[in-house]
Amino acid sequence: MTDLNISAISCALLQSGTTCWKCSAATTVTAIWVPGCIDNEDEECPEEGGAALLKYISDLDAGTMARVRAASPWLKPNYSHTADQTHLANHCQACDALQGDHFVYCPDGPFFPQDQAGVDQLKVIFEHGPLMASASTAQSGWVELVKLPAEG
């Protein structure tokens, strides 16, 4: 197990759709969102406490991993030649091709909404319980717009 540099009191799975680069099938992709994180190394959470997406997740605590696998079995560890690392990555549900973090989180990707209406199109699955991960984070103005189911 690698050093777990990110911790949060809870998280949510955000789900959206994309088109597989390999087989062109419509496929669901999942991102892990934290409402606020504490970085144990003071470098991965640029705004400690702010909402963020976890990217290039190389390790995840066992409890969170079990919940993620139950809700999104297509989100599984795999080696990415583009990233030159093994990380938790989305896979096409039709052909199992890796859907890399770079493309999932890029400006034209499914996790880069431009406004509240785009954010509202994301399916939000709230996960109770603490999260610990070895990952990097992505923060953008839209991540603060995510509404947890309990908020309406």
C-alpha positions in Angstrom: 0.0 0.0 0.0 1.3 3.5 -0.9 1.2 6.5 1.4 -2.4 7.8 1.6 -1.9 11.6 1.2 -5.5 12.7 0.9 -8.2 12.3 3.5 -11.8 13.5 3.6 -14.8 12.9 6.0 -17.0 11.8 3.1 -17.2 11.7 -0.7 -19.6 11.4 -3.6 -19.4 9.5 -6.8 -20.2 11.6 -9.8 -21.4 9.8 -12.9 -21.7 11.0 -16.5 -21.6 9.6 -19.9 -19.0 9.6 -22.7 -18.2 7.8 -25.9 -15.5 5.2 -25.9 -12.5 6.2 -27.9 -12.0 2.6 -29.0 -15.4 1.1 -29.9 -17.6 4.3 -30.0 -20.1 2.9 -27.5 -21.8 5.1 -25.0 -20.4 4.4 -21.6 -20.7 5.6 -18.1 -17.7 7.1 -16.3 -17.3 7.9 -12.6 -15.3 10.5 -10.7 -14.7 10.7 -7.0 -15.6 14.1 -5.5 -14.8 15.2 -2.0 -16.5 18.2 -0.4 -13.3 19.1 1.4 -10.0 17.4 1.8 -7.1 17.4 4.2 -3.7 16.9 2.5 -1.3 15.1 4.8 1.6 16.2 2.6 0.5 19.9 2.1 0.8 19.7 -1.7 -2.1 17.9 -3.3 -5.0 20.1 -2.0 -4.2 23.6 -3.2 -7.1 25.0 -1.2 -7.2 22.7 1.8 -10.8 22.2 2.8 -12.2 23.1 -0.7 -14.1 20.7 -2.8 -12.1 18.7 -5.3 -12.1 15.7 -7.7 -9.5 13.0 -7.1 -7.4 12.1 -10.1 -4.8 9.5 -10.8 -5.8 7.5 -7.7 -3.1 5.0 -7.1 -4.5 3.7 -3.8 -7.8 4.0 -1.9 -8.7 2.7 1.6 -10.5 -0.7 1.6 -13.9 0.6 2.7 -14.1 3.3 0.1 -12.8 1.0 -2.6 -15.5 -1.6 -1.8 -18.2 1.1 -2.0 -16.8 2.4 -5.3 -16.6 -1.1 -6.8 -20.2 -1.8 -5.8 -21.5 1.4 -7.5 -19.1 1.6 -10.4 -17.4 -1.7 -11.3 -16.0 -0.1 -14.4 -13.7 2.0 -12.2 -10.8 -0.3 -11.5 -7.0 -0.2 -11.4 -5.1 -0.4 -14.7 -1.8 0.7 -16.1 -2.1 3.8 -18.3 0.7 4.2 -20.9 -0.2 7.9 -21.2 0.1 8.6 -17.5 2.9 6.0 -17.1 1.3 4.7 -13.9 -1.3 2.3 -12.5 -4.3 4.1 -11.2 -8.0 3.7 -10.6 -9.4 4.3 -14.1 -12.7 4.2 -15.9 -13.3 1.4 -18.5 -15.8 1.1 -21.3 -18.6 -1.2 -20.3 -18.8 -2.6 -23.9 -15.2 -3.3 -24.7 -13.3 -2.7 -21.4 -10.9 -0.2 -23.0 -9.4 2.2 -20.4 -10.9 5.7 -20.5 -8.0 7.7 -19.3 -8.2 10.4 -16.6 -6.7 13.0 -19.0 -9.6 12.6 -21.4 -12.3 12.2 -18.7 -11.3 15.4 -16.9 -10.2 17.5 -19.9 -12.1 20.7 -20.9 -14.2 18.8 -23.4 -14.6 15.8 -21.1 -17.6 14.6 -19.1 -16.3 16.1 -15.8 -15.8 19.7 -17.0 -19.3 21.2 -16.9 -19.5 24.9 -17.9 -22.4 26.0 -15.6 -24.9 24.9 -13.0 -27.1 23.2 -15.6 -24.1 21.1 -16.6 -23.3 20.2 -13.0 -27.0 19.3 -12.5 -26.7 16.7 -15.3 -24.2 14.7 -13.2 -25.6 11.8 -11.2 -24.5 12.2 -7.6 -24.1 9.2 -5.3 -23.2 10.3 -1.8 -20.9 8.0 0.2 -20.9 8.3 4.0 -17.7 7.6 5.9 -14.1 8.7 5.7 -12.0 8.4 2.6 -8.2 8.1 2.4 -6.4 8.0 -0.9 -3.1 8.3 -2.7 -4.1 10.7 -5.5 -3.8 14.1 -7.0 -6.7 16.6 -7.0 -8.4 18.9 -9.5 -10.2 22.0 -8.3 -12.3 24.2 -10.4 -15.2 26.6 -9.7 -17.8 24.0 -10.8 -16.8 21.5 -8.1 -18.2 23.8 -5.5 -21.6 23.7 -7.3 -22.2 20.0 -6.7 -25.3 19.5 -4.6 -25.4 16.4 -2.4 -28.8 14.5 -2.5 -29.6 15.6 1.1 -29.3 19.3 0.0 -32.0 19.0 -2.7 
